[in-house]
Amino acid sequence: MQAQILRAQIATLLIAILFLSACSGMRVVDSDVTAFSAWTAAPPVPGTRYRYERLPSQTAATQQDRIEALATTSLSKVGMALSPTDARYSVQVILNTEIVQRYAGPGFGGSGVFLGAGNFGSSVGLSFPIGGSGEPYYKRSLAILMRDLGTQKVVFETRALHEGVWGDAFAVLPAMLDSALLGFPQPPAGTRKINVDIPR
């Protein structure tokens, strides 16, 4: 009897250790990535220069400065060099976040009233909650557009979609950027699920 109790205590301790290790370890940022390329000449080689292009709604946004700073790091990983004065390409980075307030009753899933917001406005919706309380749920979409400044044609487009409960956008964004640029300058066709581990 005592041996069974001891084994049960050891098993419980091991489960607790595994749980704590998982909580304090890494988390996965999973993104659905779809990319397209239509280079008018040879694809960019390492060291190819670019500058950022902004929409009118982004010109005075300090948030856009942070987004582009993170994008610069990810673009450098694929060989692109930021050089506004003699750029061959322009790069536009667009991030939208929709915040959904979820409500669920015991044993049931579902959504209740939600509010969404992003760079391009907001949305309001309504459904019928069963009861209980929920937590915010974040839907993020990232787009990177690259334009040939000689022809003014968009030659590279990539989009990454990620959904999750983490509200720290600037912790998740580097993983989304790296995922969006995976395979640059000639990514495979179709939508890919890409997982990137980041510290919890």
N, C-alpha and C positions, 0 to 999 in steps of 0.2 A: 504493500500500500504506500509506504513512504517512498519507495523507488518510483512509483507512478506519479506521485505528487512532485518529486524532484524533476522527473522528465518533463512534466507539464510546465513547471516553473522555468526550466531551461528553454523550452520551446517558446514560451511567452517572452522571455528575455531576448531571444534571438529575433523574434518577429519585431519587437520594439526597436532593437538596434537597426534592423533593416529599414524600418519605417523612418527612423530619425536620419539615417544615412541618405535615404531618398529625398527627404525634405530639405536637407542641408546641402545636397549635391547640385546637379545640373538640372536644367529644365529644357524642354525641346520647343523650338519655334518652328512649326510646320507651315510651309507656305505652298500654295498652288501657284506655279509660275508658268506663264505663257510668253514666249518671246518670238520676235520676227526680225529678220534682217534682209535688207535690200540695198547692198552696197553698190554705189554707182561706179566705184573703182575698186581697187584691191582693198580688202578689209584693213583696219588700222593695225599697225605694228607697235610693239612696245615703245613708249616715248611719244606717241601721237598726242598732240596738244588739243585742248578743248577749253571752252568757257561756259559759264552758266547763263541760261536764258530764263527769264521769269515772266509770268503772267502779270497783268496790272494788279490783281488782287494779292500778289506775293511781294511786290516791290518794297513795301514798308514793314514786312513781317519779320520780327526777330526770330520767330520759330523757323522760318525758311533758312535763315543763316545757320541754325543748328542742323537742320536737315541736310543742307548742302555740305557742311563740314563733315558729316558722317558719310555722305555720298562720295566725297573726295577720297576718303580712306578706302572705300570699296572699289572705286574706279582705279586707284593706284595699284590695287591687287591684280587687276587685269591689264595693267600696262599703260593706262591713260595718264597724261600729265596735265595738270591744271596750269594754263598759261593764257590769260585773257587777252593779252596784247597781240599774240600771233597764233590764235587758235584756228584749227582746221574744222572743228566741229563745235556745235553748241549742244548743251545738255540741259534738259528740263526735267526736274524732279517734282512729282506731285504726290502728296500723301493725304489721304482722306480717312477719317476715323468716324465710325458710327457707334454711338453708345446706346445699348439696348438694356433696359431694366427688365429683368426676367422675374416672373412670378410662377411659383409652382406649389401645388398642394401635395399632401402626402401620397406618394406612389404615382403621382401624375407629373407630366411635363407640360410645358406650354408657356406662352408669353402673355404678358399683360400690357399695360400702357407703356409705350416706349417713346423715347426722344432720340433723334440722331443728329449729329452735327459733323461738319467737315469743312474743307477749304471752299466748297462750292455751295454753301447754304445748309439748310437743315430740313428735317422731315419729322412729321408727327403721325403716329399710327395708334390704333386701338384694337385690342382683342379682349377676350373675356377670361380673366384669371380664375382659377379654381380656388385659390386661397393660399395662405402662407406668404412668406417673404422671399425675395430673391436677391441676387447680387448683380452689379453691372456686368455686361458682356460686351466685349469690344470687337468690332469688325473693322479691320484695316485693309485699305487697298493702296498699293504703291505703284506708280508708273514712272518709268524713265524713258524719255524720248531723246534720240540723238539725231541732229540735223547736220547735213553737209552744208557748210557756209558758202561753198562755191556754187552749188546748185539750188540751195534752199529746200532740198528734199529731205524728208525724214528717212533715214537709212537704217535705224535700229530702234526697236520698240520692245519693251519688256514690262510685264505686269506681274505683281506678286500679291496674293490675297492671303490674309491670316486672320483667324478668329480665336479669341481666348478671353480668359478672365483677368489678365494682367493689365493694369491701367498705366504702367510705366512705358509709354510709347518709345522713349529714347533709349530704353534698354533693349526693346524688341527690334527696333528699326535697323540696327547694323546687321542683324541676322537676315532680315527681309531684303536688305540691299545686296548682301553677298549672294543670297539665293537668286535674286532677280538677274544678277550678272553672271551666274554660273554658265559656262559654255561660251561666253563672249569671246570673239565677235561673231561666231557662227553657231548659235545654240541649236540643239535638236528641235524638230518640229513637235507640236502638240503640247499639252499641259502636263507638267511634271510636279510631283509632290516632293518637296525638298525639305529635309529636316536639318536644323542647325542647333547644336547644344550651346547654351549660354549659362553663366552662373546663376544660381537661384537667388 
